[in-house]
Amino acid sequence: MSDEDVGAALAEVIGGGVVPRTELKDRLVEAGYRIGAETLERGIQGDTRFFEMGDTVGYLPGLTEGVAFSVWIDPETAAEDYLLMYPTLDVIGWWLVECPVDLFDETGERIGAVESDGWLIDDVDTDVLVGPEGWLNQFADSWVAFRVRQGALVIERLADPPPVEPARAAAVRAAFDAVAEVQQYQPHDRDELVDVPRSEVSTLLQEALRADGSLFVGDPLAPSADLLAAAGLRFERPWVVPADLDPETFAAAEAERLAMVRWGVDAEDALAAQILLGAIRLHGGGSPIAFGTTSEDQEMSPALFEALLERKPVANIVASECSGAEMCDAARGWAESIAAVFEDDPTSWAAGWLVAHCQLVSGDVDDAAVLLDGLPSDIDHLPVLIDRARLAIERSQAKEARRLLTAAERLADDLPRMALLSFGYRQLIGELNEEVEVWADNQPRPMARRNERCPCGSGRKYKVCHLGRELHPIGDRSLWLYHKMVRFVREQEEESIDSLAWAMTGAMDEPHRWVEMVKAPMIPDMVLHEEHLGQRFLDGRRSTLPDDEMLLAQQWQLVDRSVFEVESTGPDVIVVRDLATGESIEVVNVEDGPASTPGTLLIGRPLPVGDIYRAFSGFMGLRPDLVQDALSVLDEKDPDALVALLGSMHRAPVMRNTDGQDMEPTTITWSLPDDSDVTVALTRAGFTDAGGAWTLVRDTANQSGAVVASLRLDGDTIEGNVNSAERAGELVELVAEHLPDAVHLSTEVVDLDEIDSSDAPALPDQSELLANPEIRAAMEAHMANYEAEWLDSPIPALGGRTPRDAAADPIAREELIRLLATFPELEAGDVGMSPERLRAALGL
């Protein structure tokens, strides 16, 4: 059974009401439909005409049949062909999501299809109703009603906003009382709980229609705000609440509710976290009341804050909220003030831990290590375990890091899975686990026997010194070191990575590839090196990173990005020559592919690891004509200019005619008076009879004797063809001047992006053409002339030099050799541009 058939069956049995899920299948069977449970569920969830209300299922077009929703058409939004859905049309919004519905006027004439969409308006995600161009123009600055009729919408003009009918207002209030969710909120200044009821607009109206739809059919509904006011209700976007509910109480209750949903905690822990985060923000803003408004409060608050922070759910929240730069800076100073109060109390650890957490976030790993190492070892709070795991990773202690992450993972699994807080922690633990997994699974061999002296020189036995803490060889560990550096860049300068990715996709003219570019390895490496994040990485880890990693990372700081030419390849290795220095290096772990072909030009930053190099950030291919530009940009160490250059190579080519105008194939048709003789007029206009067609030939910017327009006569019509908008204008003027009686019929422009290459006419077989001696001789003569001209023409790939000039220049000669190597060699008997003849002519 198709999805369409399932939808039709559901619409039939549900009709204009709602049906309990437990009865739905039986009703379908009674109507003669046998639909499997999985197919039925897919029909309900995948078809936006259906909605769920509690344990029931409804059909929106049926539920709202005959109901007219009154709306004022804002002229500003009408001019942009959209209408705000909220609040009046919210009840049918789900139906119109990705489900275009026909819209008719009152006469029955179809205006077009409309559907709902989500737009970002003033930085707010906003549901809008959109339709064809100009669909709202005639209704702008007036009241209309959208009436549901047989699965379509009819727009009706209204002289004034409709009045409220008391029966409808009473039904809306009864519906609110039936469906409103009630939150019990404890205001800070009151002892008793306050009930805070709320309902979504769509849920409220669906319930009112379900209870008695006949009340709402017929005359258009009053404007939503008027209808709610008559029902003793008001809007508090996106909710409907009682009109007499104190706005400040609702705002505070809503903030608490959102916090509970976001963090997955109860009201008490949500309040505790809000108290701490509020104090942190006040401290970050320099407020004198961050620790209270009275001297007594300021004396007591450090103990209160320390106690709240030691609560596991609260610590989870504060650590998560203080993982961004701004909050982290504020929290660090706030926590340092509290930690100073408890400096001599080893049992009060929470503020000191938060300082360390913020130091880790900021990249000050050495300072964080001192504090984390000093914490009691039995603290099993989730963020503390993660921070200790991060420190173990910086020390390359893979086994210890995984032990801590495993413990943290168990705690994260106990958090409510639907909470954003839970998702964030699980994602972070997963990323860190992925980083250490291969190193923890492949422990290095012991350096000595258990009871022997440790080779590190400490004088202690191996079993109490480095047993279980051995490091992998630096040649292997270099990859982990680079991963740490890239993770640091992504954590510290996400905006820089995003900005470079936008610059790259902008230069490519392919903004949809932004997500791909953000993940590309070369982008964060540019931030790491050209924007000097590598030095910041090292400055924060001088006593934490293993010594050999510190030395290797310092060596990497001296390696600049450059342009390379592939000289030779082998299994998993390529030898490349740095065109800036002339040095040849061996790069390992390079996948076989086009980039490893000898003669290929690459741009990258391979890094030394012992006697070999590794291209951790990969390579990108480079066109020969961009070598000098690339070397110049790299010398300036400007990442924005570099991504602009690299992105430009991937921009789709722009087709232009010989005047340099954008290609826009255009066909223009005119009608002619009966028995018109246009020969004299076309000749006077400069056209030449080419046998079946008239052509206009002139010198263009880049070609002599180019055909710029053609005309073809067909009875009493004349059809013109040109390849640009400018030439189309020129042709129209010529026809108007020399054929004044011609009547314009149509202009058709072909979109080059929509041309299907599979529809291209078959080209003649070249072998058949070359079998004709006259044709072969003509083609060979043409190619000989073209090759002779090419030798003395400026070539972009040679930096604007001619091939003859390049052959005489020792440096440009290498570029010329590489360029000719890209030309395909001619097969025996073929006619074409011959790199062999060109080399001979140039003395190569």
N, C-alpha and C positions, 0 to 999 in steps of 0.2 A: 504494500500500500504506500503510495507516494506521500510526501509531506503535505502536499496540497490537499490530497484526499483526506488525510488525518485531520487537517485543519477544518475542512468542510464538515466532517462528521462531528467534531467537537462543537463547532458553531451551531449545528442543528440541535444537539441534545442540551446544550447550555442555554441557548436563546438569550433572553434579556435579563436573566437572573444570575444566581451563582449556584453551583452544585457541589455538595460535599464530595471530597475525594473518594470516600468510601463507597459512594453511590455511582460514581462516574462510569466505571466499567460496566456495571449492570445496566445503566441507561443506554450505553452504546450497544450492548447486546440486544436489548429490547428493540432498538431502532434498526437492528440488522447488521451492526458493525462488530467485527471481531478484530480487536487491535491488541497486540502484545503489550506488556507492561513497559518494556523499554521504549517501544515505538510511541506509546502514549505519552510517556514522560518527555521524550524528545519533542513531541508536538506541542506540549504545554510550555516547555522551557525555550524552545527555539522560535516560536511564533509570537511576536510581540502584541498580537491582538488579544492574547489571553493573559490573565493576571491571577495572582493568588492572594486570597484574603483569609488569613488564618488557615483553617483546614478546608477551605472551599476554593473552587476555581471559577472564574468569571470570564465573559467574552465582552470586551470593551465596546465594539461596535453595537452589540445587542443591548448592553446595559445602558448605553447613552443614546439609543435610537430615539429621534424626535426631540432631543434636548438641544437648546440653543444657548450658547455661552456668549455673553456680551463683552465686547472689548473695544477700547478706544485705540485707534490707529495713530501712533506717534509718527508725525511726518518725518522726523529724523531717521527712525529705523525703517520707515517705509521707503525712503530714498535709497536705502541699502538693501532693500528686498528681504527684510526679516522682521519678525514680530516676537516679542518676549512671550514665552510660554507661561511663566510664573506671574501671577498665581492662577489666572482664570482658566487657562487651557492645560493646566498641569494634569488634570484627571485623564486627558486623552493623550498625554505626552508619550507614554510608553508604547501605545499603539502605533504612533507615527515614527518610532525609531527604526531607521533602515527599512521602512515600509511605506513607500510613497502612496498617498491617497489622492484620488481625483477631487478637485475643487471646482464647483460650479457656481455661477451667479444665479440670481432669482429667476432669470428667464430660461434657465436650463443650459446656457452656453458654458462649455468647459473652459475654465481659465488655465488650468494646468495641474500638475501634480505638486503636492506639498508634503513635507516631512519635517520631523524635528531633528535638531542637531545640537551638539555641545560646542559652544564658542567661548573663548577666553575674552571677556569684556571687562575692562578696568581691573584686570588681574583676578577676576572671579569667573569660575566655571559656570556658564550660563546656558540654559536650555532655550533654544530659539526655534521658531517655525519659519522655514525657508521655502520659497517657491520660485517660479520662473521670473525672468527679468521683467520688472515693471508691474508685477502682479498686484501690488498694493497702491499704485499711484492714484487710481481713481477713488480710493477710500481714505486717503491720507487726511489727518486732522478731523476725523469724524468717528461716530460710534457705529459699530457693526455687530452682527451676531454670527457665530459659526454654528450651524445646525448640522447634527449628524443625521444622515438620511441614507439608508440602505447601503451602508459600508462606504459612503462617500461624505464629503463636506459641502455644505451650501453656505455661501456668504450672503447675508442679508443686511441691507442698509437700515439704520435706525435714526430717527429724528433726534431722540434724546436717550440718555441712559434709562433702562427700564426701572420701574419702582420695585421695592421689595414687597413680596407677597408674604403676609404673616405666617401662613401655613408652611411655606417653604423654609422660613427662618426657624420655625419651631422644629421642623424635621431635621434641619442641619444641626441644631443644638442637641437634639436627641441622638443623632449619629455621633456627635463629638463625645457625649457622655458614654456611648457604647464602645468606642474604639480608642479613646485617649489612653496613652500610657502615663501612669502616675509615678513620679519620682518623689521619694520622701527626702527632703533636703533639710539639713540642720544649719540655719544661718548662724554666723559667728556671734551675733549680738542677741540671740534669743535662745531660750532653754528648750522650747518645744519644736518638734518637727513641723515642716510646712509641706503640704501636698502641692506638687508642681505638675499639673497635667499638660500634655501636649499631643498633637496629632499632625501627621503630614496632610497637606491639602488634598492630595489625590485619594488617600485612604478615607478621609472624612467624607468627600463627595461620593466615593464609591459606596460607602455604607449607607448614605442617605438615599441614593438611587436604588440600592438593593432593598432597603426597607419599604419604600413606596415610590417607584419610578414614575407612576402616573402624575404625582404632584409636580414633577419638573418638566413634563412634556407640554408643548404648546407655546405659550408666550415666552420670550427670551428671559433668561435669568437676570436678576439685577447684578450690577458690578460686584465682584467678589468681596471687596472691602465693605460695601453697603450691606450685603447679605450676611456677612459675618458679624458686623456691628449689631444688626437687628437680632442676631442669635446670641448676643452677649459674648462675642469672641473677637479676636484681633490677630493680625499677622505678626509673627516674630520669625522672620525668614530663617530657616525654611519651614517653620512650624506654625500651627494655629494654637493659640492659648486663650484662656479666659480673659476677657477684657479687663477685669478687675485685678489681675495678677500684677504685683509690683514689678516694674521693669528691672530694677536692680536685683531683686530676689531671683527673677528668672535668669538674668545674665550670669549670676553667681552659680545657680543650680546647673545651668547649661555648661558652664566651664567645668564644673565638677563631673558632670555626666560624660563630657568628651574626654576628660582626663582618665576616668575609669575605663572607658572603651579603648582609648589609645594604649593605656598602660596595662590593662587587664588586672586591676587591683580594686579593692573595696574602697568605700568612701573615706575611711579613716586613713589608709595609706596614701590615697590620692591627696587628701588635705595636707598630710605631713610633707609630701613631696612638693606640693605647691608652696607651702611655707618656706621650705629651704630654697627652692628656685626663685621665689620672690625676693628673699634676702640676698641671694647671689646677684640678682639683677640690680637691686638697690646699691649693693656694694660696688658693682662694676660701674655704675653711674655716678659714684662718688657721693651717694646720699648719706647723711649723718645718722639716719634712722635704720640702717641695715641691721643693726643689732638691738633695735628697740628705740622707743621714744623717751624713756626715762632712764635715769642712772641705774635704777633697780633692774629694769628690763635688760639693759646692756651688761649688767653683771651676771644675770641668770642665763641669758640666751646662749652663750657658748656651750654650757652643759646641756641645754635643751637640744641645740642643733647637733651636738655630738651624739646624743642618745637617739635622735631621729635618724641620723645617717647610719647608725649601726644596725637599724632594722633592714633585713634583707630586701623586701620589696622596694623600700625607699632608696636603698643604695643602688639597686638595679635601675631605677628611674633616673636618679641624679647622674649616674655615670653615663647613661645613654644621652641625656639632654646636654651634658657637658662634653660632648665629643666633637663639637664644632669650635672653630677658633675663637669666636666672640664670647660665647658662654664659658669656654675653657679658661680664657684669660681672667674673666670675672671670678670664676669659681676658685682659681688658683690663689688669688689674693685673699679671698674670703676664707678659704680653708687654712691658709697659712696663719691668719689671725687666730683661728680657733686652735690650731695645732700648737701654737706658742703658749696658749693657756695650759695645755696638758702635756707640756714638754717633759715633765718629770713623772708622768703617770703612764706606765707601759700598758695598762689595761684600756686606755682610751686611744684607739688606733685609727678611727674612721676618718677624722680630718686629715691626718698625715697620709693615709692612703689616697684620699681625694687629691691632695697636692701631687702625689706621685702619678696618679691617673692623668692629671692635666699636663704634667711634664712629659709623659709618654705621648700624649696627643700632640703636644707642641714640638716633639722631636728631641727633647732634652733627656735622652735615655740615661746618660751617666748619673744625672741628679736623681732621676726616678729610681735607678737601681739601688742607691743608698737607702732610700726610704722603704722600698719594697723588701729588700733583704732584711730590714730591721723590724718588719711586721711579725706578729706571732704566727708561727707556722701552721696553726690549726684553724685559721680563718678560712671558712668555706663559702664565702659570699661569691656569687657568680662573677661580678665584674672584677673582683680581686683575683680570682683564678685566671681570668682572661688576661689581666695585666701582667701577672706573673708568667703566663705562657708567652706573651709578647716579649718579655725580657729574656726568657730562655731562648727564643728564636734569635734575638739579636746576638746572643752568646753562642749561637749555633749548637745549642744543646737540644737536639731533635727529640731524643727519647723523653727528656723531662718536659718539653713543651707538649708532646702528645699526651703524657700522663695528666697534665693540668687541663688540657683541652677536653679530654675524655670526661674528667670530673665536671667541667663546666657544661659539657653537652648534656649530661644527665640532669643538671639543674635547669637548663634551658628547656628541656623536654617537659618539665613540670609546669612551665608557664602556660597560660591560656593561649592556644595556638592561633586564635583569630586576632590577638592583640598585635599592634604594630611593634611594640616593644619586643615581644617574643620573636617576631620575624627578623628584626634587626640583629638580635643576639645570635639566632641560629645561622643567619647568613654570615656574620663575622666569624663565628666558630668554624663554619664550613670552609671559608676562604683560608683561614690560618691552618686548618687541618690539611687542606690540599697542598699548602706550601711545604709542610714538614713531613708529609706522608712518606715520600720516597726516601728521605734521609733517615727517618725513624725505622723504616722497614729494612734498611741495609746498613746495619751498624758496622763501623770499621773494626778491624782486627785489634786485639789487645796489644799494647806496646811492650808489655813485660808480664812476668808471672805475678800472681796475687801478692806473694810475700816478698817479692823483690823490691828494691828501691825504685821509686817512680822516675822515669827518664826525664821528667820536667826539671829535676834538680832541687826539688823541695826538701829532700832528705827523708821524706815519709815513705811508708810502704805504699806500693802501687794500689792495693785494695782500698786504702782510705784516702787516696789522693785523686787519681784520674781513672780508676776502673769504672767503666760505664759512662765516662764523660769524654771518651776519645773523640777526636775530630776526624772527619773524612779528609783525604788529601786535598790540598788547596786547588789542585787542577780540577777536581770534581766539584768542590765546594764553591768554585767561582760562580757557577750558575746560581746557587742559592744567594750568594752575596749580591749578585745583580738583581735578583728578585726582591731582596730586601730594599735595595735602593729605589726600584721602580714603585714598590708599595709605598715607600716614604713620599715619593713624588705625588702619587695619586691621592694620598691622604692630606698632604700639605698644599698642593697646588692644583686641585681639581679644576678650578676656574681657568687656569692657564692652559691645561690640556683641552678643556672644552673650547676655549677661544682659538687655539691653534687648529683644532679639528674643524671649527666653523670656517676659519680662513682657508683651510685646505679644500673643503667641499665647495666653498664659494668660488675659489679659483678653478675648480673642476666643473662648476656650474651644475653640481649634483648634490643639492643640500640633503636629499633623502639618504645619502651615504654617511651622514654625520655619526650615527651609532657605530658604523664600521670603522670610521677613522679614529674615534675615541679609543677603540680597542687596539688600533694599529701600534706595534711596538716602537716605531720610530718617533711617534709624537711625544710620549713621556720621556724618551731619551733626549729629545731636544730641550725639554724643560730641565732635565737632570743636568745636562752639560752646558748648553748655550745660555740658559737662565741661571746657572750656578747653584742649582739645588744640591749637586753632589758635594760641594764643600760644606753646606749646612748639614748634610747627612753625617759627614765625618766629624764635624765639630761637636755634635751631640753624642758621639759614641766613642770617644778616644780611649776610655778605660773599659768599655763594654765589648766592643768587637774583638774577636781574636786577633792577635798581633799580625798574623800573616794576611788576614783579610784587610786590616787597616793599611798595610803596606801595598797590597794589590790595588785597593781602591784609590790610594794616593797616586799610584802609577797611572790608573785610568783617567785621573783628572787631567793628565798632561796630553791625552790623545784627543785630537780634534777630528771632526767629521771631514771627509774628503771625497774626491771623485777617483774612482778606480777603473782600470781596464782589466778584464779577465784575460790572463795570459795562457793558462792551461788548467785542466781539470783532472781529477782523479776520483776514486770512490770516496764520497763524503768529504771532499776537500777541493778547494780551488786556490790557484796562485793568482794574485792580483797585483797590479802595479799602481802605486799612488801617483796620479798625474801631477800633483802639486810638488812632490819631493823626488819622484823617480824611484822610490824604494819599492821593492817587491816583497810581499809577505804571503804566508801560507795561512789560509782561513779554513778551519775544520768545522764539521757538523753543518755543512751546507747541502741542502737538498738538491738533487739533480733536477734541472729544468732550464728554461730559456735564459735565466739569469746567470747560469754557469757556462754558457757557450763562449768559447774564446772570441775576443774582440768586442764583447758586450761591455757597455759602459754602465757603471753602478755608482750610486752615492750611498754612503753609510759610515759607520764608526765601529769597525772591528776592534776589539780590545785584546791586549796581550795577556796571555796566561802561560807563563813559562816561555818556551821557545816558539809557541804557536799563537794564533789569534782566533778569537771566537766572535762571530757577529750576532751578539745577543739581541740587538735591536733590528736585525735584518738589513737588507739592502733594498733600494728602489732603483729601477732602471732609469737611465738618462739618455736623452737624444743627443747625438753628436753636436748639433748646432747650439746646444745649451751648455756645453762644457765650460766655456769662458765665463758665461753668466753665473754658472753654479760656483765656480772657483772664487769669483768675486764676492758672491753672497756669503759663501762659507768663510771667507777671510774677514768679513764684517761681523760674523757670529750673530746674525739677526734671524731668529727663528721664524718671524712673520714673513720676511722676504723669502726665506727658504721654502716654506710651505706654499707660498704663492707661486714660486717657480715650479715646484714639483707638481702642484695641482694643475697648473696650466697645461702640462703635458697630457693630462687625462681629460681635458675639456673636449667635448665633441667638436669636430671640425666645422667651421662655418663656411658654407658654400657661397661663393660670390661669382658674379659674372666678370667679364673682362673690363668693366668699368669700376670694379670693386664694390658693386651693389649687392646686397643680400639677395640670394636666389629665391624667387617667388614666382614659379610658373603661373602665368595668367592667360586665360582665354577670354576674349571680348567678342561679342556677336552683335552685328547691326543688321537691320533690314533695309533693303534698297527699293526705290520705286520700280514699278514694272518696266522691263526692257531698258534698264539703265546700262549705259556704256561708260565704264569707269576707267577705261584705258588711259585716256588723256589726263584725267585727274590724278591717277596714281603715279603716272610718269612725272607729272609736274611736282608731285609731293616727294619725288626722289626714289620711288620704288622701281624695281627692275623685274620684268616678267621672267621668271625662272622656269617656265613650263609647268603650268598647273598651279603655281603659287607665285605671289609677288613678294620680293624680299627687299628690305631696307638695309643697305650696307654702308658702314662708315668706319673711320678709325676710332678706336676706343682707347682708354688709358693704357691698356696693356696688350693691344693687338691691332694690327693694321688690317683693314678690310674685313671687319667682323660683321656678321649678320646680327642685327639688333632687333629686328621685327619681321614677321611674315604675315601675309594676308592670303586667304584662300576663298575664292568665289564659289558659291553653291546656289545656283538659281538666283532668287531674290534676296539672298543673305550673304553676308561677308563675315568671315571669322578671322580674327587677328590673334597671334600668339607672340608673347614676349616672356622674358624670364626674370623681371623685377618690377617692383611697384613704380620706380622712376620711369622705366621704359614704357610701362602701361600708360602713364600719364602723357608721355611724349606721343604715343600712338593715338590716344584719344584726341589730342589737340590737332594732330595731322589730319585725322579723318574729319573732324569738325570743320577744319579750314577748307579742305579740298573736296569733301563729299558732304556738303551742308544738308542734303536731303536724307542722308542716312539716319535711321532711328535706332538708338541704342536699345538692345534687347536684354542683354545679360553680361555680367562679368563673373567669371569663375576663377578662384584662386586655389591652387593645389597646395596642401600642407605637405611639405617634404617628409615630415615625421610619420605621416600616415600612408606613405607609399609602400606597398607590399613588394619587396624585391622578387618574390616568387612570381609576380605577374609581369615581370619584365620580358619583353620579346626576346626570342632566342637570337643570339648573335650568329652571323654566318661563320661557318667552319673556316678557320684561317688556312688550313692545308688546301682547301678547295680554291680559296682566293689566290694563294701563292702558286698554284698549279698553272695559273694564267701568266705567261711570261711578261706581258705588258704591266699587269698589276704588280707583280714581284719587282720589276724594274722601277716602277714608280715609288713603291714603298721603300725600297733600298735607297733610292735617291733622296727621298724625304728624310729617312733616318740619318743618312750621312750628313745632310745639311743641319739636322737638329743636333747631332753630336758636335759638329764644328761650332755651332752657336753656343752650346753648353760649355765648351772649354773656355769661352771668354765671357761667360755670364756670371754676375754675382750670385753666390749660392749661400742661403741662410745657414746651412749646416756647416759652412766653412767660415762663419763669422762675417759674411758679406764679401769675402774674397772670391776671385775667379779661380777655377781649378788650375789655370796656368800660374797665377800668382802664388797659390798655395804650394804647388810643386816646387817652386823656387825658394820657399821659406822652410828652414829646417824644422821648425815647430809645427807650422800648419801642414807640412808634408805628412806628418803622422795622422793628422785629422783626415786628410784627403785619402790616405791609404785605408783608414777605417771606413770611410764613407763608401769607397768603391767596393769594399768587402761585403757591404750590405746589398749590392746590386746582384740580382740573379744572373747566373751564367746562361747564355743562350744554348738551347739544344741545337743539334745539327740540323740545318735546313730552315731554321726559324729566322724571322726578320725582326729586329728590335734593337734596343740600345745595348751595345756590347761593352762590358767592363774591360774585356781584353783589349779591344781597339782603343779605348780611352787610356788605359795604362800605357800602351805603346806610344800614343800621341803625346803623352805627358812625360815620357822617358822614365817610367816607373818599372 
